[in-house]
Amino acid sequence: MTMRKPFIAANWKMNKTLSETEEFLSQFVPEVKNEHDRDIVIAPPFTSLPLAAEKLRNTNIALASQDVFYEEKGAYTGEISPLMLADIGCKYVIIGHSERRQFFSETDEIVNKKVKTAKKAGLGVIFCIGETLDERETGKTLEILEREIEKGLDGHIDPMEMVIAYEPIWAIGTGKTATPGQAQEVHAYIRKKLEVLYGNKADELCILYGGSVTPDNIDSLMACNDIDGALVGGASLKVDSFASIVKFRR
Ligand code: PEP
C-alpha cells in the first residue's frame, strides 16, 4: 500500500445557488469532520466561492475553483485570475477538465499556461486528462494521455502541490465507470510517464480517478495500488452520497 494521502474532490460544475451551497455545507461539514487521514476538497461554481470559503474556514475541507484564467489581471472581460482565487481562500484549481477542453476549446497550450500561472499564484493544481470513447476504441488512449501530460505540464512544472485526475471522457456523467482493472492499468501507465518527467517524486503524486464514481464503486477503485483518490461530479451534489464516498474504506 502506498504512503500517498487519499484525495477526494467534488466538482459541482454549473450547479448550486448560494442557498443550495449554504444548505449542503451546513450538513456536510459536520458529517466528515473526523476524516483526517484524507484530503477533502470541494469545487463549487465561482459565485459560491466566497460563501464556501467562509463556511469551510477552520474545517478539514479545502476549497477549489473549477477553472482559472492564465493572466494575473487586465482587460479580460468575464475571466477570473489565480490571484483572485488565492485571495479568497482557494487552495486548489481544476485545470484542463474535459468539459473545458470540449465545450470551450481549451487546447493543451492554454491548459499549460493556466497551470503555470496557477502555480505561480501558489494554487495547487488538479490537472485533468482523459481519452474519448473513440480514442479508446482505436487504441489511442496512452498516446492521448502522453500528449496531454507532456504539453500540459511542459516547462518543468514542480509536481509538488499538484494532483493528476484521470477521467476517461466516456465515463463522465454516463454511469459507465472504468472497471478498477481498467483504471489501475492506466494509472500505472501515467505514473510511469510521470517518472520520466519527475523521477522519484512521481511516487508521491496523487493520481485521482474520475468518471461516474459512486458510493458503490469507490471502495473497489480505492483498493487499486495506483488509484489515490477520486474527482466526483454527479455524486458530489448530494450530502449523503458525497459523504459516503469521502468515507470510503480500503
Ligand atoms: C467529472 O466531470 O469530473 C466527473 C467525474 O463527473 P461524474 O462523476 O458525474 O462522472
py3Dmol code that shows the C-alpha trace and the ligand (Angstrom):
import py3Dmol

protein = """\
ATOM      1  CA  MET A   1       0.000   0.000   0.000  1.00  0.00           C
ATOM      2  CA  THR A   2       1.223   3.450  -0.793  1.00  0.00           C
ATOM      3  CA  MET A   3       2.025   6.324   1.547  1.00  0.00           C
ATOM      4  CA  ARG A   4       0.054   8.789  -0.555  1.00  0.00           C
ATOM      5  CA  LYS A   5      -2.723  10.543   1.348  1.00  0.00           C
ATOM      6  CA  PRO A   6      -6.108   9.851  -0.286  1.00  0.00           C
ATOM      7  CA  PHE A   7      -7.613  12.869  -2.007  1.00  0.00           C
ATOM      8  CA  ILE A   8     -11.361  13.099  -2.662  1.00  0.00           C
ATOM      9  CA  ALA A   9     -12.625  16.119  -4.596  1.00  0.00           C
ATOM     10  CA  ALA A  10     -16.109  17.290  -5.555  1.00  0.00           C
ATOM     11  CA  ASN A  11     -16.653  19.076  -8.848  1.00  0.00           C
ATOM     12  CA  TRP A  12     -20.085  20.665  -8.679  1.00  0.00           C
ATOM     13  CA  LYS A  13     -19.826  22.005 -12.241  1.00  0.00           C
ATOM     14  CA  MET A  14     -22.624  24.537 -13.025  1.00  0.00           C
ATOM     15  CA  ASN A  15     -24.793  23.530 -10.086  1.00  0.00           C
ATOM     16  CA  LYS A  16     -25.958  25.107  -6.809  1.00  0.00           C
ATOM     17  CA  THR A  17     -27.114  28.587  -5.971  1.00  0.00           C
ATOM     18  CA  LEU A  18     -25.870  30.354  -2.842  1.00  0.00           C
ATOM     19  CA  SER A  19     -28.680  28.991  -0.691  1.00  0.00           C
ATOM     20  CA  GLU A  20     -28.098  25.463  -2.007  1.00  0.00           C
ATOM     21  CA  THR A  21     -24.377  25.827  -1.277  1.00  0.00           C
ATOM     22  CA  GLU A  22     -25.154  27.008   2.243  1.00  0.00           C
ATOM     23  CA  GLU A  23     -27.535  24.125   2.857  1.00  0.00           C
ATOM     24  CA  PHE A  24     -25.126  21.494   1.512  1.00  0.00           C
ATOM     25  CA  LEU A  25     -22.129  22.723   3.504  1.00  0.00           C
ATOM     26  CA  SER A  26     -24.102  23.133   6.749  1.00  0.00           C
ATOM     27  CA  GLN A  27     -24.910  19.422   6.602  1.00  0.00           C
ATOM     28  CA  PHE A  28     -21.716  18.134   5.009  1.00  0.00           C
ATOM     29  CA  VAL A  29     -19.076  19.789   7.221  1.00  0.00           C
ATOM     30  CA  PRO A  30     -20.158  18.040  10.476  1.00  0.00           C
ATOM     31  CA  GLU A  31     -20.697  14.799   8.558  1.00  0.00           C
ATOM     32  CA  VAL A  32     -17.000  14.431   7.618  1.00  0.00           C
ATOM     33  CA  LYS A  33     -15.307  16.324  10.442  1.00  0.00           C
ATOM     34  CA  ASN A  34     -13.471  13.251  11.760  1.00  0.00           C
ATOM     35  CA  GLU A  35     -11.985  12.177   8.423  1.00  0.00           C
ATOM     36  CA  HIS A  36      -8.479  13.479   8.987  1.00  0.00           C
ATOM     37  CA  ASP A  37      -6.477  10.864   7.127  1.00  0.00           C
ATOM     38  CA  ARG A  38      -7.660  12.050   3.713  1.00  0.00           C
ATOM     39  CA  ASP A  39      -7.774  15.313   1.815  1.00  0.00           C
ATOM     40  CA  ILE A  40     -11.315  16.532   1.124  1.00  0.00           C
ATOM     41  CA  VAL A  41     -11.859  19.229  -1.481  1.00  0.00           C
ATOM     42  CA  ILE A  42     -14.946  20.954  -2.880  1.00  0.00           C
ATOM     43  CA  ALA A  43     -15.087  22.953  -6.122  1.00  0.00           C
ATOM     44  CA  PRO A  44     -18.322  24.984  -6.225  1.00  0.00           C
ATOM     45  CA  PRO A  45     -19.163  27.447  -9.015  1.00  0.00           C
ATOM     46  CA  PHE A  46     -17.375  30.836  -8.882  1.00  0.00           C
ATOM     47  CA  THR A  47     -20.415  32.604  -7.423  1.00  0.00           C
ATOM     48  CA  SER A  48     -20.409  30.316  -4.374  1.00  0.00           C
ATOM     49  CA  LEU A  49     -16.672  30.529  -3.660  1.00  0.00           C
ATOM     50  CA  PRO A  50     -16.691  33.389  -1.099  1.00  0.00           C
ATOM     51  CA  LEU A  51     -19.542  31.842   0.884  1.00  0.00           C
ATOM     52  CA  ALA A  52     -17.924  28.408   0.729  1.00  0.00           C
ATOM     53  CA  ALA A  53     -14.580  29.897   1.851  1.00  0.00           C
ATOM     54  CA  GLU A  54     -16.374  31.290   4.896  1.00  0.00           C
ATOM     55  CA  LYS A  55     -18.160  28.017   5.696  1.00  0.00           C
ATOM     56  CA  LEU A  56     -15.007  25.903   5.245  1.00  0.00           C
ATOM     57  CA  ARG A  57     -12.705  28.095   7.330  1.00  0.00           C
ATOM     58  CA  ASN A  58     -11.102  26.032  10.136  1.00  0.00           C
ATOM     59  CA  THR A  59     -12.517  22.774   8.806  1.00  0.00           C
ATOM     60  CA  ASN A  60     -10.772  19.743   7.296  1.00  0.00           C
ATOM     61  CA  ILE A  61     -12.196  20.604   3.843  1.00  0.00           C
ATOM     62  CA  ALA A  62     -10.291  22.662   1.283  1.00  0.00           C
ATOM     63  CA  LEU A  63     -11.765  24.916  -1.368  1.00  0.00           C
ATOM     64  CA  ALA A  64     -11.110  24.629  -5.098  1.00  0.00           C
ATOM     65  CA  SER A  65     -12.141  26.549  -8.177  1.00  0.00           C
ATOM     66  CA  GLN A  66     -13.327  24.755 -11.333  1.00  0.00           C
ATOM     67  CA  ASP A  67     -11.249  26.889 -13.684  1.00  0.00           C
ATOM     68  CA  VAL A  68      -8.981  29.935 -13.831  1.00  0.00           C
ATOM     69  CA  PHE A  69      -7.603  32.338 -16.442  1.00  0.00           C
ATOM     70  CA  TYR A  70      -3.905  32.452 -17.298  1.00  0.00           C
ATOM     71  CA  GLU A  71      -3.249  36.142 -16.708  1.00  0.00           C
ATOM     72  CA  GLU A  72      -2.941  37.820 -13.330  1.00  0.00           C
ATOM     73  CA  LYS A  73      -5.043  40.869 -14.204  1.00  0.00           C
ATOM     74  CA  GLY A  74      -6.111  43.106 -17.057  1.00  0.00           C
ATOM     75  CA  ALA A  75      -8.661  43.588 -19.815  1.00  0.00           C
ATOM     76  CA  TYR A  76     -10.118  40.073 -19.975  1.00  0.00           C
ATOM     77  CA  THR A  77     -13.853  40.579 -19.543  1.00  0.00           C
ATOM     78  CA  GLY A  78     -15.508  37.786 -17.638  1.00  0.00           C
ATOM     79  CA  GLU A  79     -12.353  35.991 -16.543  1.00  0.00           C
ATOM     80  CA  ILE A  80     -11.084  35.204 -13.027  1.00  0.00           C
ATOM     81  CA  SER A  81      -7.393  35.344 -12.168  1.00  0.00           C
ATOM     82  CA  PRO A  82      -5.407  32.967  -9.958  1.00  0.00           C
ATOM     83  CA  LEU A  83      -4.566  35.880  -7.647  1.00  0.00           C
ATOM     84  CA  MET A  84      -8.271  36.482  -7.023  1.00  0.00           C
ATOM     85  CA  LEU A  85      -8.797  32.810  -6.229  1.00  0.00           C
ATOM     86  CA  ALA A  86      -5.851  32.644  -3.840  1.00  0.00           C
ATOM     87  CA  ASP A  87      -7.050  35.879  -2.235  1.00  0.00           C
ATOM     88  CA  ILE A  88     -10.466  34.473  -1.291  1.00  0.00           C
ATOM     89  CA  GLY A  89      -9.007  31.287   0.142  1.00  0.00           C
ATOM     90  CA  CYS A  90      -8.953  28.777  -2.707  1.00  0.00           C
ATOM     91  CA  LYS A  91      -6.274  26.174  -2.201  1.00  0.00           C
ATOM     92  CA  TYR A  92      -6.710  24.307  -5.475  1.00  0.00           C
ATOM     93  CA  VAL A  93      -7.906  24.842  -9.014  1.00  0.00           C
ATOM     94  CA  ILE A  94      -9.160  22.259 -11.510  1.00  0.00           C
ATOM     95  CA  ILE A  95      -7.417  22.761 -14.851  1.00  0.00           C
ATOM     96  CA  GLY A  96      -7.987  21.015 -18.178  1.00  0.00           C
ATOM     97  CA  HIS A  97     -11.305  19.385 -17.336  1.00  0.00           C
ATOM     98  CA  SER A  98     -12.628  17.578 -20.427  1.00  0.00           C
ATOM     99  CA  GLU A  99     -15.722  19.805 -20.467  1.00  0.00           C
ATOM    100  CA  ARG A 100     -13.453  22.860 -20.751  1.00  0.00           C
ATOM    101  CA  ARG A 101     -11.456  21.180 -23.495  1.00  0.00           C
ATOM    102  CA  GLN A 102     -14.581  20.039 -25.328  1.00  0.00           C
ATOM    103  CA  PHE A 103     -17.043  22.946 -24.976  1.00  0.00           C
ATOM    104  CA  PHE A 104     -14.660  25.880 -24.543  1.00  0.00           C
ATOM    105  CA  SER A 105     -11.919  24.883 -26.987  1.00  0.00           C
ATOM    106  CA  GLU A 106      -9.178  24.649 -24.406  1.00  0.00           C
ATOM    107  CA  THR A 107      -6.030  23.377 -26.041  1.00  0.00           C
ATOM    108  CA  ASP A 108      -3.024  21.783 -24.348  1.00  0.00           C
ATOM    109  CA  GLU A 109      -1.239  25.121 -24.777  1.00  0.00           C
ATOM    110  CA  ILE A 110      -3.970  27.036 -22.927  1.00  0.00           C
ATOM    111  CA  VAL A 111      -4.042  24.362 -20.236  1.00  0.00           C
ATOM    112  CA  ASN A 112      -0.277  24.698 -19.851  1.00  0.00           C
ATOM    113  CA  LYS A 113      -0.476  28.485 -19.460  1.00  0.00           C
ATOM    114  CA  LYS A 114      -3.199  28.079 -16.829  1.00  0.00           C
ATOM    115  CA  VAL A 115      -1.131  25.522 -14.918  1.00  0.00           C
ATOM    116  CA  LYS A 116       1.873  27.855 -14.901  1.00  0.00           C
ATOM    117  CA  THR A 117       0.019  30.955 -13.657  1.00  0.00           C
ATOM    118  CA  ALA A 118      -1.940  28.973 -11.078  1.00  0.00           C
ATOM    119  CA  LYS A 119       1.283  27.505  -9.664  1.00  0.00           C
ATOM    120  CA  LYS A 120       2.871  30.954  -9.615  1.00  0.00           C
ATOM    121  CA  ALA A 121      -0.044  32.202  -7.502  1.00  0.00           C
ATOM    122  CA  GLY A 122       0.521  29.330  -5.070  1.00  0.00           C
ATOM    123  CA  LEU A 123      -2.564  27.333  -6.019  1.00  0.00           C
ATOM    124  CA  GLY A 124      -2.484  23.534  -6.042  1.00  0.00           C
ATOM    125  CA  VAL A 125      -3.451  22.212  -9.445  1.00  0.00           C
ATOM    126  CA  ILE A 126      -5.898  19.378 -10.117  1.00  0.00           C
ATOM    127  CA  PHE A 127      -4.729  18.571 -13.629  1.00  0.00           C
ATOM    128  CA  CYS A 128      -7.265  16.601 -15.711  1.00  0.00           C
ATOM    129  CA  ILE A 129      -6.530  14.263 -18.576  1.00  0.00           C
ATOM    130  CA  GLY A 130      -8.539  11.559 -20.356  1.00  0.00           C
ATOM    131  CA  GLU A 131      -9.441   9.910 -23.639  1.00  0.00           C
ATOM    132  CA  THR A 132     -12.731   9.808 -25.576  1.00  0.00           C
ATOM    133  CA  LEU A 133     -14.545   6.560 -26.370  1.00  0.00           C
ATOM    134  CA  ASP A 134     -13.393   6.759 -29.977  1.00  0.00           C
ATOM    135  CA  GLU A 135      -9.777   7.242 -28.898  1.00  0.00           C
ATOM    136  CA  ARG A 136     -10.041   4.257 -26.545  1.00  0.00           C
ATOM    137  CA  GLU A 137     -11.628   2.026 -29.173  1.00  0.00           C
ATOM    138  CA  THR A 138      -8.988   2.887 -31.738  1.00  0.00           C
ATOM    139  CA  GLY A 139      -6.196   2.103 -29.292  1.00  0.00           C
ATOM    140  CA  LYS A 140      -5.046   5.685 -28.818  1.00  0.00           C
ATOM    141  CA  THR A 141      -5.601   6.033 -25.036  1.00  0.00           C
ATOM    142  CA  LEU A 142      -1.964   6.045 -23.961  1.00  0.00           C
ATOM    143  CA  GLU A 143      -0.865   8.264 -26.815  1.00  0.00           C
ATOM    144  CA  ILE A 144      -3.524  10.877 -25.916  1.00  0.00           C
ATOM    145  CA  LEU A 145      -2.619  10.834 -22.234  1.00  0.00           C
ATOM    146  CA  GLU A 146       1.061  11.144 -23.051  1.00  0.00           C
ATOM    147  CA  ARG A 147       0.376  14.208 -25.216  1.00  0.00           C
ATOM    148  CA  GLU A 148      -1.839  15.833 -22.587  1.00  0.00           C
ATOM    149  CA  ILE A 149       0.782  15.273 -19.889  1.00  0.00           C
ATOM    150  CA  GLU A 150       3.780  16.387 -21.950  1.00  0.00           C
ATOM    151  CA  LYS A 151       2.151  19.520 -23.332  1.00  0.00           C
ATOM    152  CA  GLY A 152       0.005  20.434 -20.341  1.00  0.00           C
ATOM    153  CA  LEU A 153       2.885  20.146 -17.881  1.00  0.00           C
ATOM    154  CA  ASP A 154       5.579  21.498 -20.198  1.00  0.00           C
ATOM    155  CA  GLY A 155       8.135  23.817 -18.610  1.00  0.00           C
ATOM    156  CA  HIS A 156       9.451  21.801 -15.686  1.00  0.00           C
ATOM    157  CA  ILE A 157       6.415  22.357 -13.527  1.00  0.00           C
ATOM    158  CA  ASP A 158       7.139  21.365  -9.951  1.00  0.00           C
ATOM    159  CA  PRO A 159       4.899  18.382  -9.296  1.00  0.00           C
ATOM    160  CA  MET A 160       4.527  19.018  -5.593  1.00  0.00           C
ATOM    161  CA  GLU A 161       1.160  20.542  -4.732  1.00  0.00           C
ATOM    162  CA  MET A 162      -0.281  19.033  -7.881  1.00  0.00           C
ATOM    163  CA  VAL A 163      -2.630  16.103  -8.352  1.00  0.00           C
ATOM    164  CA  ILE A 164      -3.487  14.409 -11.631  1.00  0.00           C
ATOM    165  CA  ALA A 165      -7.076  13.392 -12.379  1.00  0.00           C
ATOM    166  CA  TYR A 166      -7.506  10.651 -14.951  1.00  0.00           C
ATOM    167  CA  GLU A 167     -11.036  10.966 -16.289  1.00  0.00           C
ATOM    168  CA  PRO A 168     -11.938   8.785 -19.266  1.00  0.00           C
ATOM    169  CA  ILE A 169     -14.395  11.048 -21.078  1.00  0.00           C
ATOM    170  CA  TRP A 170     -16.685   8.117 -21.918  1.00  0.00           C
ATOM    171  CA  ALA A 171     -17.157   7.534 -18.183  1.00  0.00           C
ATOM    172  CA  ILE A 172     -18.045  11.106 -17.193  1.00  0.00           C
ATOM    173  CA  GLY A 173     -21.699  11.557 -16.310  1.00  0.00           C
ATOM    174  CA  THR A 174     -22.594   8.430 -18.273  1.00  0.00           C
ATOM    175  CA  GLY A 175     -22.918   5.926 -15.455  1.00  0.00           C
ATOM    176  CA  LYS A 176     -20.202   3.870 -17.193  1.00  0.00           C
ATOM    177  CA  THR A 177     -17.270   3.538 -14.834  1.00  0.00           C
ATOM    178  CA  ALA A 178     -13.958   2.199 -15.959  1.00  0.00           C
ATOM    179  CA  THR A 179     -13.523  -1.109 -14.151  1.00  0.00           C
ATOM    180  CA  PRO A 180     -10.978  -0.916 -11.328  1.00  0.00           C
ATOM    181  CA  GLY A 181      -8.703  -3.037 -13.525  1.00  0.00           C
ATOM    182  CA  GLN A 182      -9.005  -0.671 -16.500  1.00  0.00           C
ATOM    183  CA  ALA A 183      -8.419   2.355 -14.308  1.00  0.00           C
ATOM    184  CA  GLN A 184      -5.461   0.789 -12.466  1.00  0.00           C
ATOM    185  CA  GLU A 185      -3.784  -0.096 -15.746  1.00  0.00           C
ATOM    186  CA  VAL A 186      -3.972   3.497 -16.964  1.00  0.00           C
ATOM    187  CA  HIS A 187      -2.967   4.962 -13.584  1.00  0.00           C
ATOM    188  CA  ALA A 188       0.139   2.793 -13.506  1.00  0.00           C
ATOM    189  CA  TYR A 189       0.997   3.961 -17.017  1.00  0.00           C
ATOM    190  CA  ILE A 190       0.509   7.613 -16.014  1.00  0.00           C
ATOM    191  CA  ARG A 191       2.816   7.161 -13.021  1.00  0.00           C
ATOM    192  CA  LYS A 192       5.487   5.619 -15.264  1.00  0.00           C
ATOM    193  CA  LYS A 193       5.179   8.552 -17.623  1.00  0.00           C
ATOM    194  CA  LEU A 194       5.477  10.995 -14.709  1.00  0.00           C
ATOM    195  CA  GLU A 195       8.630   9.206 -13.573  1.00  0.00           C
ATOM    196  CA  VAL A 196      10.264  10.265 -16.827  1.00  0.00           C
ATOM    197  CA  LEU A 197       9.400  13.878 -16.004  1.00  0.00           C
ATOM    198  CA  TYR A 198       9.816  13.919 -12.238  1.00  0.00           C
ATOM    199  CA  GLY A 199      11.931  10.914 -11.225  1.00  0.00           C
ATOM    200  CA  ASN A 200      11.218   9.556  -7.750  1.00  0.00           C
ATOM    201  CA  LYS A 201       8.778  12.356  -6.965  1.00  0.00           C
ATOM    202  CA  ALA A 202       6.260  10.598  -9.230  1.00  0.00           C
ATOM    203  CA  ASP A 203       5.813   8.076  -6.473  1.00  0.00           C
ATOM    204  CA  GLU A 204       4.444  10.785  -4.168  1.00  0.00           C
ATOM    205  CA  LEU A 205       1.994  12.214  -6.703  1.00  0.00           C
ATOM    206  CA  CYS A 206      -1.690  11.557  -6.162  1.00  0.00           C
ATOM    207  CA  ILE A 207      -3.474  10.243  -9.221  1.00  0.00           C
ATOM    208  CA  LEU A 208      -7.251  10.532  -8.956  1.00  0.00           C
ATOM    209  CA  TYR A 209      -9.825   8.607 -10.941  1.00  0.00           C
ATOM    210  CA  GLY A 210     -12.905  10.430 -12.231  1.00  0.00           C
ATOM    211  CA  GLY A 211     -15.934   9.202 -14.144  1.00  0.00           C
ATOM    212  CA  SER A 212     -19.213   8.070 -12.561  1.00  0.00           C
ATOM    213  CA  VAL A 213     -17.704   7.445  -9.124  1.00  0.00           C
ATOM    214  CA  THR A 214     -20.414   6.495  -6.619  1.00  0.00           C
ATOM    215  CA  PRO A 215     -20.643   5.206  -3.033  1.00  0.00           C
ATOM    216  CA  ASP A 216     -20.989   1.729  -4.582  1.00  0.00           C
ATOM    217  CA  ASN A 217     -17.775   1.669  -6.598  1.00  0.00           C
ATOM    218  CA  ILE A 218     -15.430   3.879  -4.564  1.00  0.00           C
ATOM    219  CA  ASP A 219     -14.084   1.098  -2.312  1.00  0.00           C
ATOM    220  CA  SER A 220     -13.086  -1.147  -5.193  1.00  0.00           C
ATOM    221  CA  LEU A 221     -11.470   1.739  -7.071  1.00  0.00           C
ATOM    222  CA  MET A 222      -9.543   2.860  -3.972  1.00  0.00           C
ATOM    223  CA  ALA A 223      -8.326  -0.696  -3.434  1.00  0.00           C
ATOM    224  CA  CYS A 224      -6.121  -0.348  -6.550  1.00  0.00           C
ATOM    225  CA  ASN A 225      -2.450   0.424  -5.941  1.00  0.00           C
ATOM    226  CA  ASP A 226      -2.164   3.475  -8.175  1.00  0.00           C
ATOM    227  CA  ILE A 227      -5.598   4.998  -7.531  1.00  0.00           C
ATOM    228  CA  ASP A 228      -5.107   7.589  -4.808  1.00  0.00           C
ATOM    229  CA  GLY A 229      -8.423   9.366  -4.839  1.00  0.00           C
ATOM    230  CA  ALA A 230     -11.395  10.499  -6.880  1.00  0.00           C
ATOM    231  CA  LEU A 231     -12.780  13.519  -8.664  1.00  0.00           C
ATOM    232  CA  VAL A 232     -16.543  13.260  -8.314  1.00  0.00           C
ATOM    233  CA  GLY A 233     -19.173  15.075 -10.373  1.00  0.00           C
ATOM    234  CA  GLY A 234     -22.809  13.948 -10.140  1.00  0.00           C
ATOM    235  CA  ALA A 235     -22.461  12.003  -6.898  1.00  0.00           C
ATOM    236  CA  SER A 236     -20.930  15.025  -5.128  1.00  0.00           C
ATOM    237  CA  LEU A 237     -24.145  17.039  -5.349  1.00  0.00           C
ATOM    238  CA  LYS A 238     -25.929  15.171  -2.548  1.00  0.00           C
ATOM    239  CA  VAL A 239     -24.621  15.281   1.009  1.00  0.00           C
ATOM    240  CA  ASP A 240     -25.227  11.590   1.702  1.00  0.00           C
ATOM    241  CA  SER A 241     -23.590  10.256  -1.402  1.00  0.00           C
ATOM    242  CA  PHE A 242     -20.541  12.537  -1.290  1.00  0.00           C
ATOM    243  CA  ALA A 243     -20.068  11.891   2.443  1.00  0.00           C
ATOM    244  CA  SER A 244     -20.105   8.147   1.900  1.00  0.00           C
ATOM    245  CA  ILE A 245     -17.586   8.475  -0.945  1.00  0.00           C
ATOM    246  CA  VAL A 246     -15.351  10.540   1.347  1.00  0.00           C
ATOM    247  CA  LYS A 247     -15.658   7.835   3.988  1.00  0.00           C
ATOM    248  CA  PHE A 248     -14.533   5.009   1.649  1.00  0.00           C
ATOM    249  CA  ARG A 249     -12.664   2.129   3.259  1.00  0.00           C
ATOM    250  CA  ARG A 250      -9.738   0.295   1.754  1.00  0.00           C
TER     251      ARG A 250
END
"""
ligand_1 = """\
10
PEP
C -16.234 14.980 -13.654
O -16.708 15.580 -14.605
O -15.226 15.434 -13.084
C -16.878 13.734 -13.242
C -16.115 12.783 -12.822
O -18.251 13.646 -13.366
P -19.192 12.395 -12.946
O -18.720 11.931 -11.595
O -20.560 12.962 -12.915
O -18.992 11.339 -13.989
"""
view = py3Dmol.view(width=600, height=400)
view.addModel(protein, "pdb")
view.setStyle({"model": 0}, {"cartoon": {"style": "trace"}})
view.addModel(ligand_1, "xyz")
view.setStyle({"model": 1}, {"stick": {}})
view.zoomTo()
view.show()
